[in-house]
Amino acid sequence: MDWQTLMAYLFGLGLIYLFIWILYYPLKWTTKVLLNVVFGIIILFVLNMIGNFIKYTLPINVVTALVVGFLGIPGVVLLIVIKYFIL
C-alpha cells in the first residue's frame, strides 16, 4: 500500500467523522425538544383530568406543550394566567 492510498483512506475516515459530528448535535437537540413536548403533553393531560372537577381545562396543542415542556411548572402557571386574563 502506497502513501497516496493511505492518505485517501485517512481523508475518507475524516469525512465520515465530520459527517457524523455535524449530524449528532442537531439530532441531540431535536430529541431533547421532542422529549420536552411529550413531557408537556403529559402534564397538560394530568392538569386537565384534575381540572375537570372544577370545570377548568387548558387546550393541548403544540404551543402549550412546548411552553410547559420548556418552562415546566412556571409554564403551567403562565398558561393559566394568560387564559385568565385573555379569556
N, C-alpha and C positions, 0 to 999 in steps of 0.2 A: 504494500500500500504506500503510495507516494504522499508527499505532504499536501498536495492540492486536493486529493480525495479526503484526507483527514480534515483539512480546513473547511471543505464543503459540508462534511458531517457535523462539525462543530457549529458552523453557521446555521445549519438546519435545526440543530438542537436549540440553539439560541433563539431562533424564530419561534419554535414551539413553546419555549419557556415564556417568551414575551407575549405570545397569543394567549396562553393560559393566565398570565398575570393580568393582562388587560381585561379579560372576561371575569376574573374571580371577584373583583371588588364590586362591580355593578350587580353581580348575582347575589353577593352577600347583602348589599343594601336592599335589593328587591325582596329577598327572603325576610329581612327584618321588617320591612314595611308590611308585607303580607301577614306576618305573624301578629303585628300590632293591630291590623284591621280585624283579624279573626278574634283577637282578644277584645277589641272594642265591640264587636257584634255580640259576643257572649255577655259582656257587661250590660249592654243595652237590652238584651233579651231578658236577663235576670231582673233588671230595673223595671221593664215593662210588666213582667209577671207580678212583681211586688206592687207596682203602680196600679194594676187593675183593681185592687181592693179600694183605692182611694180615687179611682177614675182619673188617673194622670199617667199618660204614656208619652214617650218620645219616639219619633219615627226612626226606623232602622234603615239607613241608606249609606252610601259610600262616604258622604261628607261627615255624617255624625259618627260613623265607625272610625274614620280617620282621626277626628277630633278626640274621641275617647281613647283610641289606641295610642296616640302620641302623648296626650296630656294625662291620661288616667282619670283618677277621681276628680281633680280640678276640671278636667274636660267635661265630666258629667255635670258638675255644678255650673260650668259655663253654659252648657246647653239648656239647663233648667232655667237659668237667669235669662237667657236670650228668649226662650219660649214665653216666659212670664212677662217680659217687657214688650215683646213684639206682638204676641197674640194675646 
